Amino acid sequence: MWRPKTVEFAYWLSLVSALSAFASLIYLFGLREEMTAGLREAVQRTNFLQSENQEAFVRSAVSNTLIFATVIVTVIGCAMITFAVMMRRGRNWARIVVTVVAVLGLGGMTTSVNGVVLSSPGPLALLTFAVNIAVIVLLYVPASNRYFARPKP
């Protein structure tokens, strides 16, 4: 089936964007010790718990955070891949979903694991930002519009 190069390129860039979510998860796991140390310090400073319970709480909180992040990123990443495949097949609803996901992904430029960091986005955030802008543009150029407007079998 013929499809314009703009749609094909948007498809591959959408996959790059989805894979960057998995890369950020790997990065998050690399921060495990820093997360543990930071939470341990915060718990000790605030006397949030009795000292004998603090270490178990910190380890549990960090582990649960990583498990939750893994589940969320896996579900969202797989959904993004599925939407990209459907978009490539010419489904306009998938183009709209990919666009919405790409727009939401633009927020990755300004956020990080530690919260909002407007002044210093990381290299992965910059890559994802550029990829998402390109996906949005490619999905709405005239050749792509004709492809998505054609009758579907």
C-alpha positions in Angstrom: 0.0 0.0 0.0 1.3 3.4 -0.9 1.9 5.9 1.8 3.7 9.2 1.7 7.2 9.5 3.0 6.0 12.1 5.5 3.8 9.5 7.2 6.5 6.9 7.0 9.0 9.2 8.6 6.4 10.3 11.3 5.9 6.6 12.0 9.6 6.0 12.6 9.9 9.1 14.7 6.9 8.1 16.8 8.7 4.8 17.5 11.8 6.8 18.5 9.6 8.8 20.9 8.1 5.7 22.4 11.6 4.2 22.8 12.8 7.3 24.6 10.2 6.6 27.3 11.9 3.2 27.8 15.3 4.9 27.9 14.1 7.4 30.5 13.0 4.4 32.6 16.5 2.9 32.4 17.8 6.3 33.4 15.4 6.3 36.4 16.7 2.9 37.5 20.2 4.4 37.4 19.1 7.0 39.9 18.0 4.4 42.4 20.8 5.1 44.9 20.4 8.9 44.6 16.7 8.6 45.1 17.2 6.4 48.2 19.8 8.7 49.7 17.6 11.8 49.1 14.5 10.2 50.6 16.5 8.8 53.5 17.8 12.3 54.3 14.4 13.8 54.0 12.9 11.2 56.3 15.6 11.6 58.9 15.5 15.4 58.8 11.7 15.5 59.4 11.6 12.6 62.0 8.7 11.3 59.9 9.2 7.8 61.4 10.9 6.2 64.3 14.5 5.5 63.4 14.2 1.7 63.4 11.4 2.0 60.7 13.1 4.6 58.5 15.3 2.4 56.4 12.5 -0.1 55.6 10.2 2.7 54.6 12.8 4.4 52.3 13.7 1.1 50.5 10.0 0.2 50.1 9.1 3.7 48.8 11.9 3.7 46.3 11.1 0.1 45.1 7.4 0.9 44.8 8.1 4.0 42.9 10.3 2.1 40.4 7.7 -0.7 40.0 5.0 1.9 39.4 7.1 3.8 36.9 7.9 0.5 35.1 4.3 -0.4 34.8 3.2 3.0 33.6 6.0 3.4 31.1 5.5 -0.1 29.7 1.8 0.4 29.2 2.2 3.9 27.7 5.1 2.9 25.6 3.3 -0.1 24.2 0.2 2.0 23.5 2.3 4.6 21.7 3.8 1.9 19.5 0.3 0.5 18.8 -1.0 4.0 17.9 2.0 4.6 15.6 1.3 1.4 13.7 -2.4 2.3 13.3 -1.4 5.8 12.2 0.9 4.3 9.6 -2.0 2.2 8.3 -3.9 5.4 7.6 -6.3 5.6 10.6 -7.0 9.2 11.2 -8.1 8.6 14.8 -4.6 7.2 15.4 -3.1 10.3 13.8 -5.0 12.4 16.3 -4.0 10.2 19.2 -0.3 10.3 18.1 -0.6 14.1 17.9 -2.1 14.4 21.4 0.6 12.1 22.8 3.3 14.1 21.0 1.9 17.4 22.3 1.9 15.9 25.8 5.4 14.7 25.3 6.5 18.2 24.7 6.3 18.5 28.5 9.3 16.2 28.7 11.3 19.2 27.7 10.5 21.0 31.0 10.2 18.2 33.5 12.6 15.7 35.1 12.6 13.1 37.7 13.3 15.8 40.3 10.4 18.0 39.3 10.2 21.1 37.1 13.5 22.1 35.7 12.8 24.8 33.1 16.4 26.0 32.8 18.2 22.7 32.2 16.5 20.0 30.1 18.6 16.9 29.6 19.7 15.5 26.2 17.0 12.9 26.2 14.3 15.6 26.8 15.8 17.7 24.0 15.8 14.7 21.6 12.2 13.8 22.5 11.1 17.4 22.1 12.6 17.7 18.6 11.2 14.3 17.6 7.7 15.2 18.8 7.7 18.6 17.0 8.8 16.8 13.8 6.0 14.1 14.2 3.4 16.8 14.6 4.5 18.7 11.6 4.9 15.6 9.4 1.4 14.4 10.2 -0.2 17.5 9.0 1.6 18.4 5.8 -0.5 18.2 2.6 0.7 14.8 1.5 -0.2 13.4 4.9 -3.5 15.1 5.0 -4.4 13.5 1.6 -3.3 10.1 2.9 -5.5 10.2 5.9 -8.5 11.7 4.0 -8.6 8.8 1.4 -11.3 6.2 1.8 -10.3 3.2 3.9 -11.0 -0.4 2.8 
